[in-house]
């Protein structure tokens, strides 16, 4: 802690034990106040607020943080609540997905199935890991309660479109779980295609080496 200002005191005061202790305490308080002023502007933004500022943002948004929640998680919850303004529709969800992930998105409304589904597209394309939790939370706040929001998982059609061999796939993904938690992102939006068997539906059933012996077209779902 910088206490150099005490050097400007008269010599007799610098040598006085009481003055030395008092001036040291005042220096610590002044430094603490200075640091508080420096970080104050960050507290006015929910995206950068610290512990004190976040508590106020959470009060304004009607949020109660979970025990042990990190500052990053608490900021994400506040930002999700602030973005939840209006009624969910395809255009709004696509716009939010673009802002939160940097990728374009195509939303399909399957009202007969009570589902809103989303697929990403853009560059760089291929299999990508994305943190979509904030997007999920925001859409959940906006959408009607009777509709389910899903982000389309990897399908066999995606693997075929990526043009990977089984050896390349095994090299890129150390386990089925790693593949299941990724998203396939084409460079441009794709039209709806017949459903293919999902990766998770054969998870822990066959190894990639065993799958290498089976033609991909055997996993195509029934065409409508």
C-alpha positions as CSV (number, residue, x, y, z in Angstrom):
1,X,0.0,0.0,0.0
2,X,1.3,3.4,-1.0
3,X,2.0,5.6,2.1
4,X,4.5,8.0,0.6
5,X,2.3,11.0,1.5
6,X,3.5,10.5,5.1
7,X,6.9,11.7,4.0
8,X,5.5,15.1,3.6
9,X,4.6,15.3,7.3
10,X,6.8,17.3,9.7
11,X,9.7,15.2,11.1
12,X,8.3,15.3,14.6
13,X,5.0,13.9,13.4
14,X,6.7,11.2,11.4
15,X,8.5,10.1,14.5
16,X,5.4,10.1,16.7
17,X,4.0,6.5,17.0
18,X,0.4,7.6,17.2
19,X,0.7,9.7,14.1
20,X,2.5,6.9,12.2
21,X,-0.3,4.4,13.0
22,X,-3.1,6.9,12.2
23,X,-1.5,8.0,8.9
24,X,-1.1,4.4,7.9
25,X,-4.8,3.6,8.5
26,X,-5.8,6.8,6.6
27,X,-3.5,5.7,3.7
28,X,-5.2,2.3,3.5
29,X,-8.6,3.8,3.6
30,X,-7.7,6.3,0.9
31,X,-6.3,3.5,-1.3
32,X,-9.4,1.4,-0.9
33,X,-11.6,4.4,-1.8
34,X,-9.5,5.1,-4.9
35,X,-9.9,1.5,-6.1
36,X,-13.6,1.5,-5.5
37,X,-13.9,4.6,-7.6
38,X,-11.9,3.0,-10.4
39,X,-14.2,0.0,-10.6
40,X,-17.4,1.9,-10.1
41,X,-18.2,2.3,-13.8
42,X,-18.1,-1.5,-14.3
43,X,-20.9,-1.9,-11.8
44,X,-23.4,0.0,-14.0
45,X,-23.2,-2.8,-16.6
46,X,-24.7,-6.3,-15.9
47,X,-22.1,-7.8,-18.2
48,X,-19.1,-6.5,-16.0
49,X,-20.6,-5.9,-12.6
50,X,-18.8,-7.4,-9.5
51,X,-20.3,-8.8,-6.4
52,X,-21.9,-5.5,-5.2
53,X,-23.3,-4.4,-8.5
54,X,-24.6,-7.9,-9.4
55,X,-26.6,-8.0,-6.1
56,X,-28.4,-4.9,-7.2
57,X,-28.9,-6.1,-10.7
58,X,-30.4,-9.4,-9.4
59,X,-32.7,-7.5,-7.1
60,X,-34.0,-5.4,-10.0
61,X,-34.5,-8.5,-12.1
62,X,-36.1,-10.5,-9.3
63,X,-33.4,-13.2,-9.3
64,X,-32.0,-15.1,-6.4
65,X,-28.6,-16.7,-7.3
66,X,-28.0,-20.3,-6.5
67,X,-25.7,-21.1,-3.6
68,X,-22.1,-21.3,-4.9
69,X,-22.9,-19.7,-8.3
70,X,-20.0,-18.0,-9.9
71,X,-19.9,-14.4,-10.9
72,X,-20.0,-15.5,-14.6
73,X,-23.1,-17.6,-14.1
74,X,-24.8,-14.8,-12.2
75,X,-24.0,-12.3,-14.9
76,X,-25.4,-14.7,-17.5
77,X,-28.6,-15.1,-15.6
78,X,-29.1,-11.4,-15.3
79,X,-28.3,-10.8,-19.0
80,X,-30.8,-13.6,-20.0
81,X,-33.5,-11.9,-17.9
82,X,-32.8,-8.5,-19.4
83,X,-32.9,-9.9,-23.0
84,X,-36.2,-11.7,-22.3
85,X,-38.4,-8.8,-23.5
86,X,-41.2,-9.5,-25.8
87,X,-42.8,-12.6,-27.3
88,X,-40.8,-15.4,-28.7
89,X,-41.0,-15.9,-32.5
90,X,-38.6,-17.5,-35.1
91,X,-37.1,-14.1,-36.1
92,X,-36.4,-13.1,-32.5
93,X,-34.8,-16.5,-31.5
94,X,-32.6,-16.5,-34.7
95,X,-31.5,-12.9,-33.8
96,X,-30.6,-13.9,-30.3
97,X,-28.7,-17.0,-31.4
98,X,-26.7,-14.9,-33.8
99,X,-25.8,-12.3,-31.1
100,X,-24.9,-14.9,-28.4
101,X,-23.0,-17.4,-30.6
102,X,-21.7,-15.5,-33.6
103,X,-23.4,-18.0,-35.9
104,X,-26.5,-17.7,-38.0
105,X,-29.5,-19.8,-37.0
106,X,-32.6,-21.3,-38.6
107,X,-35.7,-21.9,-36.4
108,X,-38.4,-24.4,-37.4
109,X,-41.7,-24.1,-35.6
110,X,-43.3,-27.5,-35.3
111,X,-46.6,-26.5,-33.7
112,X,-48.2,-29.9,-34.2
113,X,-45.4,-31.4,-32.1
114,X,-45.2,-28.5,-29.7
115,X,-41.6,-28.0,-30.6
116,X,-39.4,-25.1,-31.6
117,X,-36.1,-26.4,-33.1
118,X,-33.0,-24.5,-34.0
119,X,-30.0,-25.3,-36.2
120,X,-26.9,-23.2,-36.6
121,X,-25.1,-22.3,-39.8
122,X,-22.1,-20.1,-40.8
123,X,-18.4,-20.0,-40.8
124,X,-16.2,-21.7,-39.7
125,X,-18.4,-24.7,-40.6
126,X,-18.0,-28.3,-39.3
127,X,-18.3,-29.8,-35.9
128,X,-18.2,-27.0,-33.3
129,X,-18.5,-26.9,-29.5
130,X,-20.7,-24.0,-28.4
131,X,-21.8,-22.8,-25.0
132,X,-25.6,-22.4,-25.6
133,X,-26.8,-22.4,-22.0
134,X,-27.4,-18.6,-22.0
135,X,-29.4,-18.9,-25.2
136,X,-31.5,-21.8,-23.8
137,X,-32.2,-19.8,-20.6
138,X,-33.3,-16.7,-22.6
139,X,-35.6,-18.7,-24.9
140,X,-37.1,-20.5,-22.0
141,X,-38.1,-17.1,-20.5
142,X,-39.7,-16.0,-23.8
143,X,-41.4,-19.0,-25.2
144,X,-44.9,-20.2,-24.3
145,X,-44.7,-22.8,-21.6
146,X,-46.3,-25.6,-23.6
147,X,-43.6,-25.5,-26.3
148,X,-40.3,-27.3,-26.1
149,X,-37.2,-25.6,-27.3
150,X,-34.5,-27.9,-28.7
151,X,-31.2,-27.2,-30.5
152,X,-30.8,-30.0,-33.1
153,X,-28.2,-32.5,-32.2
154,X,-25.8,-34.2,-34.5
155,X,-27.4,-36.7,-37.0
156,X,-25.9,-39.3,-39.4
157,X,-26.9,-36.9,-42.2
158,X,-24.5,-34.3,-40.6
159,X,-21.7,-36.8,-40.5
160,X,-22.3,-37.7,-44.2
161,X,-22.4,-34.0,-45.1
162,X,-19.1,-33.3,-43.3
163,X,-17.4,-35.9,-45.6
164,X,-15.5,-37.5,-42.7
165,X,-14.2,-41.0,-42.8
166,X,-14.7,-43.1,-39.7
167,X,-11.0,-42.9,-39.0
168,X,-11.2,-39.1,-39.2
169,X,-14.2,-39.1,-37.0
170,X,-12.5,-41.2,-34.4
171,X,-9.5,-39.0,-34.4
172,X,-11.5,-35.8,-33.9
173,X,-13.8,-37.2,-31.2
174,X,-12.3,-39.3,-28.4
175,X,-15.7,-40.7,-27.4
176,X,-19.4,-40.7,-28.4
177,X,-20.1,-38.3,-25.6
178,X,-17.7,-35.7,-27.2
179,X,-19.6,-36.1,-30.5
180,X,-23.0,-35.9,-28.8
181,X,-22.1,-32.6,-27.2
182,X,-20.9,-31.0,-30.4
183,X,-23.1,-29.3,-33.1
184,X,-22.7,-29.7,-36.8
185,X,-22.7,-26.2,-38.5
186,X,-23.0,-26.1,-42.3
187,X,-21.8,-23.0,-44.2
188,X,-25.4,-22.2,-45.3
189,X,-28.8,-23.1,-44.0
190,X,-30.1,-26.5,-45.1
191,X,-33.6,-27.5,-46.0
192,X,-35.5,-29.9,-43.8
193,X,-34.4,-33.5,-44.6
194,X,-35.8,-36.9,-43.7
195,X,-34.9,-37.8,-40.1
196,X,-31.7,-39.8,-39.6
197,X,-30.8,-41.9,-36.5
198,X,-29.3,-39.6,-33.8
199,X,-25.8,-40.3,-32.5
200,X,-27.1,-40.6,-29.0
201,X,-29.5,-43.4,-30.0
202,X,-26.5,-45.8,-30.5
203,X,-24.4,-44.4,-27.8
204,X,-22.6,-47.2,-25.9
205,X,-24.2,-49.8,-28.3
206,X,-21.4,-50.0,-30.8
207,X,-17.9,-48.7,-31.1
208,X,-16.7,-46.6,-34.0
209,X,-14.6,-49.5,-35.2
210,X,-17.7,-51.7,-35.3
211,X,-19.7,-49.0,-37.0
212,X,-17.0,-48.8,-39.7
213,X,-18.3,-52.1,-41.1
214,X,-21.9,-50.9,-41.5
215,X,-23.0,-48.7,-44.5
216,X,-24.3,-45.3,-43.4
217,X,-27.5,-45.7,-45.5
218,X,-28.7,-48.4,-43.1
219,X,-29.1,-45.7,-40.4
220,X,-31.4,-43.6,-42.5
221,X,-34.8,-43.1,-41.0
222,X,-38.0,-43.9,-42.8
223,X,-38.7,-41.4,-45.6
224,X,-42.0,-39.6,-45.7
